[in-house]
């Protein structure tokens, strides 16, 4: 990712986080993630099965980009790249047992 694109992504993220209470995308994100759990890479992320993702087939296990905002009560999360609508939460062991450390 170029420096310019990275800065634009961070600005978009900052705008979304600053306006989370009135952000239309946060109220009903286009992409959902089901059977999700809070996980860690070098940075916090979500692992799960996305639905409606623009470049990942529905239901294919993925690890998200870096997680910046998580609100399970509202059912939303914001990663570096997009908002997610949270579906069913699972314990991280659910994924450990299924993928033995790799997605």
C-alpha positions as CSV (number, residue, x, y, z in Angstrom):
1,X,0.0,0.0,0.0
2,X,1.4,3.4,-0.9
3,X,2.0,6.0,1.7
4,X,-0.8,8.2,0.2
5,X,-3.3,5.3,0.3
6,X,-2.3,4.4,3.8
7,X,-2.9,8.0,5.0
8,X,-6.2,8.1,3.3
9,X,-7.2,4.8,5.0
10,X,-6.2,6.1,8.4
11,X,-8.2,9.4,7.8
12,X,-11.3,7.4,6.8
13,X,-10.9,5.2,9.9
14,X,-10.4,8.2,12.1
15,X,-13.5,9.9,10.6
16,X,-15.6,6.7,11.2
17,X,-14.4,6.3,14.8
18,X,-15.1,9.9,15.5
19,X,-18.6,9.7,14.1
20,X,-19.5,6.1,15.2
21,X,-22.7,7.3,16.9
22,X,-24.1,8.7,13.7
23,X,-22.3,6.8,11.0
24,X,-24.8,5.1,8.7
25,X,-22.2,2.4,7.7
26,X,-21.8,1.5,11.3
27,X,-25.5,1.0,11.8
28,X,-25.8,-1.5,9.0
29,X,-22.5,-2.6,7.4
30,X,-22.7,-4.3,4.0
31,X,-20.3,-7.0,5.1
32,X,-21.1,-9.4,7.9
33,X,-18.8,-11.8,9.7
34,X,-20.3,-15.0,11.3
35,X,-18.9,-17.4,13.8
36,X,-16.4,-14.7,14.8
37,X,-13.9,-14.5,17.6
38,X,-11.4,-11.9,18.8
39,X,-8.0,-13.1,17.7
40,X,-4.4,-11.7,17.5
41,X,-1.9,-11.4,14.8
42,X,0.9,-8.9,15.4
43,X,-2.2,-6.7,15.8
44,X,-5.8,-7.5,17.0
45,X,-8.1,-8.8,14.3
46,X,-11.2,-10.8,13.8
47,X,-11.3,-14.3,12.4
48,X,-14.5,-15.6,11.0
49,X,-16.6,-16.3,7.9
50,X,-17.5,-13.1,6.0
51,X,-20.8,-12.6,4.1
52,X,-21.0,-10.0,1.4
53,X,-17.2,-9.3,1.3
54,X,-16.2,-7.7,-2.0
55,X,-13.2,-10.0,-2.5
56,X,-13.7,-13.1,-0.3
57,X,-16.3,-15.8,-1.1
58,X,-19.2,-16.0,1.5
59,X,-18.3,-18.4,4.3
60,X,-14.6,-18.8,3.5
61,X,-12.6,-18.4,6.7
62,X,-10.5,-15.2,6.9
63,X,-8.5,-13.1,9.3
64,X,-9.5,-9.4,9.0
65,X,-7.2,-6.4,8.7
66,X,-6.2,-4.7,12.0
67,X,-9.1,-4.2,14.4
68,X,-9.7,-0.7,15.6
69,X,-13.2,-0.7,17.0
70,X,-15.3,-3.5,18.5
71,X,-18.8,-3.0,19.9
72,X,-20.5,-6.4,20.4
73,X,-23.5,-4.7,22.0
74,X,-24.2,-2.8,18.8
75,X,-23.1,-5.7,16.7
76,X,-20.4,-3.8,14.7
77,X,-16.7,-3.7,14.3
78,X,-14.3,-1.5,12.3
79,X,-11.1,-2.8,10.9
80,X,-8.5,-0.9,8.9
81,X,-10.4,-1.7,5.7
82,X,-14.1,-1.8,6.5
83,X,-17.0,-2.0,8.9
84,X,-18.4,-5.4,9.8
85,X,-21.8,-6.4,11.1
86,X,-21.2,-9.0,13.8
87,X,-23.0,-12.3,13.5
88,X,-22.7,-15.2,15.9
89,X,-19.7,-15.0,18.3
90,X,-17.7,-18.1,19.1
91,X,-14.7,-18.7,21.4
92,X,-11.3,-18.5,19.7
93,X,-10.9,-22.2,20.5
94,X,-13.6,-22.9,17.9
95,X,-11.1,-21.7,15.2
96,X,-8.0,-23.3,16.9
97,X,-9.7,-26.7,16.7
98,X,-10.7,-26.2,13.0
99,X,-7.6,-24.6,11.4
100,X,-4.8,-25.7,13.7
101,X,-3.2,-22.3,13.6
102,X,-3.7,-21.3,9.9
103,X,-6.6,-20.0,8.0
